[in-house]
């Protein structure tokens, strides 16, 4: 077994609650590669800056966003850009008892997918129905987690393009 797959620590209740929000997950994705101010985040989300600030503060207080060096904006206003820390990848929220995290993840995925031209060749989708034993299910889960961990551990390619991956292995209740 790959040790990288098992390095996730259980999230605290506050961390799990912070990740149980579609908008907060989208903020983390927006700030993954480049520090953005609250105003910039709100504009990209089409959201109210005051509402966005509440979410930004929650992410900062739980260590998911880190404030960067303050800068001066228009009319010499104080602006603080924020950068995602990558901490969410190191946590497991399953053990916390906080609900809504998986729904938030699906919601963020659907919102981000809704921004795309679905006819582009840059989107690669697959859907597969399987019938697996418990051992095969465990093996597939481990192999997927290992592959994702391998890519998560790589440093970002400076000349690379931004991509997102969303993988779900779920029981197919429609076939049983």
PEKA-V701310 format. One line per field, one symbol per residue. ss: DSSP state (H for helix, E for strand, L for the rest). psi: psi as a letter, one per 30 degrees, with the letter a starting at -180 (. if undefined). A space follows every 50 residues. Layout:
ss = ???
psi = ???
//
This chain:
ss = LLHHHHLLEELLHHHHHHHLLHHHHHHHHHLLLLLEEHHHHHHHHLLLHH HHHHHHHHHHHLLLEEELLLEELHHHLEELEEEELLHHHHEELHHHLLLL HHHHHHHHHHHHHLLLLLLLLLLLLLLLLLLLLHHHHHHHHHHHHHHHHH HHHLLLLLLLLLLLLLLLLLLLLLLL
psi = kkfffgfklklleeeeeefhkeeeeeeeeegefkkkleeeeeeefhlkee eeeeeeeeeefggfkkkakklkakhglkkjlkkkfgeffglkfefffklf eeeeeeeeeeeeeffljfglffkjkkkkkljkleeeeeeeeeeeeeeeee eefkkkkegllklkkjkkjlkjfff.
//
